[in-house]
Amino acid sequence: LYTRLCMEKFGVESKDLAIVAVKNHDNACHNPVSHIMRPVVLERITNPAYINATNPLVADPLRQFDMCPVSDGAAAVLLVAQDKQEELGFGKKKFVRVAGIASATDTHVVANRAVPTDLLAVRLSAQKAYAMAGVGPEDIDVAELHDAFQILEIEEAEEVGFFPRGEGHLAARRGDTKIGGKIPINTSGGLKAKGHPLGATGVSQIVELVKQLRGEAEGRQVEGAQTALAVNFGGFGNNVVSTVLTTK
């Protein structure tokens, strides 16, 4: 229903969801811990001649490649005080700082929200995390956004301020969210292809961004990345946590 609303209101098309999926699969092919290390050809999942075989409907208008797989996995981060880094033996690693972190909630029932296409908790948590870090969306070099469904990557990218409202799908068409684009999103492959191991998902986003900021994301590295954003999305945007990481 949410996807239908976005299609009606903003002009998002089924092909836009497929474009996001193809990008994320391409990125996952360079992530050794991704669930699905397999490229996807846009034509194969959008051509009406064989779409029902290669990309069947699951819940209209969502097709198989519009959503993430069921995954298993684990992730961990080690937090230390900055002044203890050398003492604890981490001096050889580039220090990545949690510059801002915030959570926000929204009305539990989507139908009761004033504007059901708005992801208010995404917007508010990102704004609070930016304020804590002293940065804005224009300062973010790379992001991991919670794309359990590909429509969410598009809409979250707008809510965190990367693109004007209603233009996230146009940015995907232009290639703005690819590695080398204006703001690379889900370099890990995202939940779509890296996988969505539920309780580990939010931390796995941080792990990917730490690798990016340290220059350790071989094959999918965003050159010169210094500041990153992660958005971990709970429920249907009922509880969202945004985190800003930086090497500055």
KEKE-3310 file (N, C-alpha, C; in steps of 0.2 Angstrom, whole numbers, plus 5000, padded with zeros to 4 digits):
npx = (5004:5010:5020:5011:5005:5016:5019:5008:5008:5021:5026:5034:5040:5038:5050:5059:5061:5067:5079:5086:5087:5096:5107:5111:5113:5124:5134:5135:5141:5154:5156:5162:5155:5142:5125:5119:5129:5127:5126:5112:5103:5095:5086:5081:5073:5063:5057:5042:5040:5045:5045:5036:5041:5054:5054:5043:5026:5024:5016:5006:5010:5023:5037:5047:5061:5060:5061:5070:5080:5077:5088:5103:5115:5129:5135:5147:5153:5167:5168:5177:5185:5191:5203:5209:5213:5226:5232:5225:5229:5225:5231:5235:5225:5213:5205:5188:5174:5160:5150:5137:5121:5105:5087:5070:5053:5037:5019:5011:5002:5001:4991:4985:4993:4996:5001:5003:5013:5024:5040:5042:5049:5061:5066:5066:5075:5087:5089:5091:5103:5112:5112:5119:5131:5135:5134:5127:5116:5122:5135:5138:5146:5144:5132:5122:5106:5091:5085:5074:5063:5064:5058:5059:5073:5073:5063:5068:5080:5076:5070:5081:5087:5095:5090:5077:5060:5050:5059:5068:5068:5071:5084:5089:5087:5096:5108:5114:5115:5124:5140:5153:5144:5133:5129:5134:5124:5121:5133:5137:5128:5117:5101:5095:5104:5116:5110:5098:5099:5091:5092:5105:5107:5107:5119:5128:5127:5134:5147:5150:5151:5161:5172:5172:5175:5188:5194:5194:5186:5187:5185:5173:5174:5171:5179:5189:5180:5174:5164:5149:5133:5121:5105:5094:5079:5065:5050:5037:5044:5042:5051:5066:5083:5097:5113:5128:5144:5162:5178:5184)
npy = (4994:5006:5008:5009:5021:5030:5028:5034:5047:5053:5048:5037:5022:5005:5001:5009:5004:4992:4997:5002:4989:4982:4990:4988:4974:4974:4981:4972:4961:4964:4963:4953:4947:4947:4941:4938:4936:4940:4947:4957:4959:4972:4972:4959:4958:4967:4967:4964:4952:4942:4944:4939:4926:4928:4938:4938:4943:4947:4954:4964:4981:4975:4965:4951:4955:4967:4967:4962:4947:4933:4933:4927:4930:4939:4954:4965:4979:4988:4999:5012:5024:5039:5044:5033:5025:5022:5017:5005:4998:5001:5010:5008:5008:5018:5030:5030:5040:5041:5053:5058:5053:5047:5044:5042:5041:5036:5038:5023:5015:5015:5020:5030:5041:5058:5061:5048:5045:5050:5048:5051:5048:5044:5056:5065:5058:5058:5072:5076:5068:5074:5087:5084:5080:5091:5093:5092:5085:5088:5085:5072:5058:5045:5032:5021:5014:5008:4996:4986:4985:4990:5003:5009:5013:5023:5033:5035:5041:5054:5059:5060:5071:5070:5071:5082:5080:5068:5066:5056:5044:5049:5053:5040:5035:5043:5039:5044:5038:5028:5020:5032:5041:5055:5054:5039:5025:5012:5004:4992:4983:4983:4979:4972:4964:4962:4957:4954:4952:4954:4957:4959:4969:4983:4986:4980:4989:4999:4993:4992:5005:5010:5002:5009:5022:5020:5016:5003:4996:4986:4985:4991:5004:5020:5034:5044:5046:5053:5056:5048:5041:5031:5023:5015:5006:5003:4992:4999:5011:5015:5016:5023:5024:5034:5037:5046:5045:5049:5053:5064)
npz = (5000:5004:4994:4983:4986:4985:4972:4966:4971:4969:4957:4956:4948:4943:4937:4943:4956:4952:4947:4958:4964:4955:4956:4970:4970:4961:4969:4980:4975:4977:4990:5002:5012:5009:5006:4994:4981:4967:4951:4943:4929:4922:4912:4912:4923:4921:4909:4900:4893:4900:4913:4923:4925:4929:4939:4949:4954:4971:4981:4974:4971:4972:4968:4967:4967:4972:4986:5001:5004:5016:5029:5037:5050:5058:5067:5074:5083:5090:5103:5109:5121:5114:5118:5123:5113:5107:5118:5120:5109:5096:5087:5074:5066:5057:5066:5068:5072:5081:5078:5079:5085:5085:5089:5084:5084:5077:5073:5077:5069:5052:5044:5052:5051:5048:5035:5026:5017:5022:5031:5045:5057:5051:5046:5057:5066:5058:5057:5070:5072:5063:5069:5081:5076:5070:5056:5039:5027:5015:5018:5019:5013:5010:5012:5022:5020:5026:5017:5016:5008:4991:4989:5000:5001:4992:4997:5010:5006:5002:5014:5023:5017:5006:4993:4985:4991:4984:4973:4974:4966:4954:4955:4957:4944:4937:4941:4953:4965:4964:4966:4964:4961:4965:4979:4985:4990:5000:4998:5003:4997:5003:5012:5002:4995:5002:5013:5026:5042:5052:5069:5068:5058:5059:5065:5056:5046:5051:5052:5038:5035:5043:5037:5024:5028:5032:5021:5017:5009:4998:4981:4981:4985:4991:4986:4995:5006:5020:5029:5035:5034:5043:5043:5052:5052:5060:5062:5053:5050:5063:5073:5073:5070:5068:5063:5063:5056:5057:5051:5054)
capx = (5000:5014:5023:5006:5004:5022:5019:5003:5010:5027:5027:5038:5038:5041:5057:5063:5063:5072:5085:5089:5089:5101:5113:5113:5116:5131:5138:5135:5146:5161:5156:5163:5151:5135:5121:5118:5134:5125:5123:5106:5102:5089:5081:5079:5068:5058:5054:5036:5040:5047:5045:5032:5045:5061:5053:5036:5023:5023:5011:5005:5015:5029:5039:5053:5067:5058:5062:5076:5079:5078:5096:5106:5122:5131:5139:5149:5158:5170:5168:5182:5186:5196:5210:5212:5214:5233:5234:5222:5232:5221:5234:5237:5218:5211:5199:5181:5171:5152:5149:5130:5117:5098:5082:5064:5047:5031:5013:5012:4998:5003:4984:4983:4998:4994:5003:5005:5019:5030:5043:5043:5055:5068:5067:5068:5081:5093:5090:5095:5110:5116:5114:5124:5137:5137:5135:5121:5116:5127:5142:5138:5150:5142:5126:5118:5099:5087:5081:5071:5060:5068:5054:5062:5079:5071:5060:5073:5085:5073:5069:5087:5089:5099:5086:5070:5054:5047:5064:5073:5068:5074:5091:5091:5088:5102:5114:5117:5116:5129:5147:5155:5138:5133:5129:5133:5120:5121:5138:5137:5123:5110:5098:5093:5109:5120:5106:5094:5099:5086:5095:5112:5106:5109:5127:5131:5127:5140:5153:5151:5153:5168:5176:5172:5179:5195:5197:5195:5180:5190:5180:5167:5176:5170:5186:5189:5174:5176:5158:5144:5126:5117:5098:5091:5072:5061:5043:5036:5046:5039:5056:5072:5090:5101:5120:5133:5151:5167:5185:5187)
capy = (5000:5012:5008:5012:5028:5034:5028:5039:5054:5055:5046:5031:5017:4998:5000:5013:4999:4987:5000:5001:4982:4981:4994:4985:4968:4975:4982:4966:4957:4966:4962:4945:4944:4948:4935:4936:4939:4939:4953:4956:4963:4976:4970:4952:4958:4972:4965:4961:4946:4936:4946:4934:4921:4930:4943:4937:4947:4944:4958:4970:4981:4973:4959:4947:4959:4974:4966:4959:4940:4932:4932:4925:4933:4943:4959:4968:4985:4989:5006:5014:5031:5041:5045:5026:5021:5020:5012:4998:4995:5002:5015:5007:5008:5025:5031:5032:5043:5042:5060:5060:5047:5049:5040:5045:5037:5039:5035:5016:5013:5020:5023:5035:5046:5063:5060:5042:5044:5053:5043:5056:5046:5044:5063:5068:5055:5061:5079:5076:5066:5079:5092:5082:5080:5098:5092:5092:5080:5089:5083:5065:5055:5038:5031:5014:5016:5002:4995:4980:4985:4995:5009:5013:5017:5029:5038:5037:5046:5060:5061:5062:5077:5069:5074:5084:5076:5066:5066:5051:5039:5052:5052:5033:5034:5047:5035:5048:5034:5023:5022:5037:5046:5061:5051:5032:5022:5005:5001:4985:4979:4984:4973:4969:4959:4960:4953:4958:4947:4957:4960:4961:4973:4990:4986:4978:4995:5003:4990:4994:5012:5010:5000:5014:5028:5018:5014:4996:4992:4984:4984:4995:5009:5027:5037:5050:5046:5055:5056:5043:5041:5025:5024:5008:5007:4998:4992:5003:5018:5017:5018:5024:5026:5037:5037:5049:5043:5053:5052:5071)
capz = (5000:5004:4988:4978:4987:4982:4964:4964:4973:4966:4950:4956:4943:4945:4935:4948:4961:4949:4946:4964:4966:4951:4959:4976:4968:4959:4975:4984:4971:4979:4997:5003:5017:5006:5006:4987:4977:4960:4947:4940:4923:4923:4907:4914:4929:4920:4902:4901:4890:4904:4920:4928:4927:4932:4944:4950:4959:4978:4984:4970:4965:4974:4965:4971:4967:4976:4993:5003:5006:5023:5030:5044:5051:5064:5066:5080:5083:5097:5105:5114:5121:5109:5122:5125:5107:5107:5124:5119:5103:5089:5084:5067:5062:5057:5071:5066:5077:5081:5079:5080:5085:5087:5087:5084:5083:5073:5075:5076:5063:5046:5041:5056:5051:5044:5028:5026:5013:5025:5035:5050:5061:5048:5045:5063:5068:5054:5058:5077:5072:5060:5073:5086:5073:5067:5049:5036:5022:5010:5021:5019:5007:5009:5017:5022:5021:5027:5011:5017:5002:4988:4989:5006:5000:4988:5001:5015:5004:5002:5021:5026:5014:5000:4987:4987:4992:4977:4968:4975:4961:4948:4957:4955:4937:4935:4944:4958:4971:4963:4968:4959:4960:4970:4986:4985:4995:5001:4995:5005:4994:5006:5014:4996:4993:5008:5018:5032:5047:5058:5075:5066:5052:5061:5067:5050:5042:5054:5050:5031:5034:5045:5031:5019:5030:5033:5015:5017:5006:4992:4975:4981:4989:4989:4987:4999:5011:5027:5034:5033:5038:5043:5045:5054:5052:5064:5061:5047:5052:5070:5078:5068:5073:5063:5065:5058:5058:5053:5052:5055)
cpx = (5004:5017:5018:5005:5010:5022:5014:5005:5016:5029:5032:5036:5041:5048:5061:5066:5068:5079:5089:5091:5095:5108:5116:5116:5123:5136:5140:5140:5153:5161:5157:5159:5143:5132:5120:5123:5133:5123:5116:5105:5095:5083:5078:5073:5063:5054:5048:5035:5041:5047:5041:5036:5052:5060:5045:5033:5023:5017:5010:5006:5022:5031:5045:5059:5066:5059:5068:5075:5079:5085:5097:5113:5123:5135:5141:5153:5161:5171:5173:5183:5191:5203:5213:5214:5221:5235:5231:5225:5229:5225:5235:5230:5216:5205:5193:5177:5163:5151:5142:5126:5110:5093:5075:5059:5041:5025:5013:5008:4998:4996:4982:4988:4995:4995:5007:5011:5025:5033:5046:5049:5061:5070:5070:5074:5088:5094:5094:5102:5114:5117:5119:5131:5140:5138:5128:5121:5121:5134:5143:5141:5147:5137:5124:5111:5096:5082:5078:5066:5063:5064:5057:5068:5078:5068:5064:5078:5083:5072:5075:5090:5094:5096:5080:5065:5051:5052:5069:5073:5071:5081:5093:5092:5094:5109:5117:5118:5121:5136:5150:5150:5138:5133:5128:5129:5120:5126:5139:5133:5116:5107:5096:5097:5114:5117:5103:5094:5096:5091:5102:5112:5109:5117:5130:5132:5133:5146:5155:5154:5160:5173:5177:5176:5186:5198:5198:5190:5182:5184:5174:5168:5174:5176:5185:5184:5177:5170:5153:5138:5123:5110:5095:5084:5069:5054:5042:5038:5044:5045:5063:5078:5094:5108:5125:5140:5156:5174:5188:5187)
cpy = (5006:5013:5011:5019:5032:5034:5034:5046:5057:5053:5040:5026:5010:4998:5004:5008:4994:4991:5000:4994:4981:4984:4990:4978:4969:4977:4976:4961:4958:4966:4955:4942:4945:4941:4933:4940:4937:4945:4951:4961:4966:4973:4963:4953:4964:4971:4961:4954:4940:4938:4942:4928:4923:4935:4943:4942:4943:4948:4964:4977:4978:4966:4957:4951:4966:4973:4962:4951:4939:4929:4930:4929:4937:4949:4962:4974:4985:4997:5007:5022:5033:5042:5038:5022:5018:5015:5005:4995:4996:5008:5015:5008:5016:5025:5033:5034:5043:5049:5062:5053:5049:5044:5044:5040:5040:5035:5027:5013:5018:5024:5029:5041:5052:5063:5053:5040:5047:5048:5048:5054:5046:5052:5066:5065:5058:5068:5080:5073:5071:5085:5091:5082:5086:5097:5093:5087:5081:5087:5076:5062:5048:5036:5023:5015:5009:5000:4988:4979:4991:5002:5013:5016:5024:5035:5040:5042:5053:5063:5063:5068:5076:5072:5077:5079:5074:5065:5060:5046:5042:5052:5045:5032:5037:5043:5039:5044:5028:5025:5026:5042:5051:5059:5043:5029:5015:5001:4993:4980:4980:4978:4969:4963:4957:4956:4957:4953:4950:4960:4962:4967:4980:4990:4984:4984:4999:5000:4992:5001:5013:5008:5006:5020:5026:5016:5007:4992:4991:4983:4988:5002:5016:5031:5043:5051:5048:5055:5052:5044:5034:5026:5016:5009:5001:4998:4995:5010:5020:5019:5017:5026:5028:5038:5041:5047:5047:5051:5059:5072)
cpz = (5000:4997:4983:4979:4984:4975:4962:4965:4969:4959:4950:4951:4945:4943:4939:4953:4958:4948:4952:4966:4962:4954:4965:4975:4966:4965:4979:4981:4974:4987:4999:5008:5015:5006:4998:4983:4969:4957:4944:4934:4923:4918:4909:4919:4927:4913:4903:4898:4895:4912:4925:4930:4931:4938:4946:4955:4966:4981:4979:4973:4966:4971:4969:4972:4970:4983:4995:5004:5014:5024:5037:5044:5057:5063:5073:5079:5090:5098:5110:5115:5117:5112:5124:5119:5106:5112:5123:5112:5096:5085:5077:5063:5062:5061:5067:5072:5076:5083:5081:5080:5088:5085:5087:5082:5080:5076:5073:5070:5057:5044:5046:5056:5046:5037:5028:5021:5016:5030:5041:5054:5058:5047:5052:5066:5065:5056:5065:5076:5068:5065:5078:5083:5070:5059:5046:5030:5017:5012:5020:5013:5005:5014:5016:5024:5021:5022:5011:5010:4998:4988:4995:5005:4996:4993:5007:5013:5003:5009:5025:5023:5008:4994:4989:4987:4985:4972:4969:4969:4954:4949:4955:4948:4934:4937:4950:4964:4970:4966:4963:4958:4965:4977:4985:4991:4994:4997:4997:5001:4997:5009:5008:4994:4998:5012:5023:5038:5053:5063:5073:5061:5054:5062:5060:5045:5044:5052:5043:5031:5037:5040:5026:5022:5032:5027:5014:5013:4999:4987:4975:4985:4987:4991:4990:5004:5018:5032:5031:5037:5037:5046:5046:5056:5055:5063:5054:5048:5059:5074:5073:5072:5067:5066:5060:5061:5054:5055:5054:5062)
residu = (LEU:TYR:THR:ARG:LEU:CYS:MET:GLU:LYS:PHE:GLY:VAL:GLU:SER:LYS:ASP:LEU:ALA:ILE:VAL:ALA:VAL:LYS:ASN:HIS:ASP:ASN:ALA:CYS:HIS:ASN:PRO:VAL:SER:HIS:ILE:MET:ARG:PRO:VAL:VAL:LEU:GLU:ARG:ILE:THR:ASN:PRO:ALA:TYR:ILE:ASN:ALA:THR:ASN:PRO:LEU:VAL:ALA:ASP:PRO:LEU:ARG:GLN:PHE:ASP:MET:CYS:PRO:VAL:SER:ASP:GLY:ALA:ALA:ALA:VAL:LEU:LEU:VAL:ALA:GLN:ASP:LYS:GLN:GLU:GLU:LEU:GLY:PHE:GLY:LYS:LYS:LYS:PHE:VAL:ARG:VAL:ALA:GLY:ILE:ALA:SER:ALA:THR:ASP:THR:HIS:VAL:VAL:ALA:ASN:ARG:ALA:VAL:PRO:THR:ASP:LEU:LEU:ALA:VAL:ARG:LEU:SER:ALA:GLN:LYS:ALA:TYR:ALA:MET:ALA:GLY:VAL:GLY:PRO:GLU:ASP:ILE:ASP:VAL:ALA:GLU:LEU:HIS:ASP:ALA:PHE:GLN:ILE:LEU:GLU:ILE:GLU:GLU:ALA:GLU:GLU:VAL:GLY:PHE:PHE:PRO:ARG:GLY:GLU:GLY:HIS:LEU:ALA:ALA:ARG:ARG:GLY:ASP:THR:LYS:ILE:GLY:GLY:LYS:ILE:PRO:ILE:ASN:THR:SER:GLY:GLY:LEU:LYS:ALA:LYS:GLY:HIS:PRO:LEU:GLY:ALA:THR:GLY:VAL:SER:GLN:ILE:VAL:GLU:LEU:VAL:LYS:GLN:LEU:ARG:GLY:GLU:ALA:GLU:GLY:ARG:GLN:VAL:GLU:GLY:ALA:GLN:THR:ALA:LEU:ALA:VAL:ASN:PHE:GLY:GLY:PHE:GLY:ASN:ASN:VAL:VAL:SER:THR:VAL:LEU:THR:THR:LYS)
# end
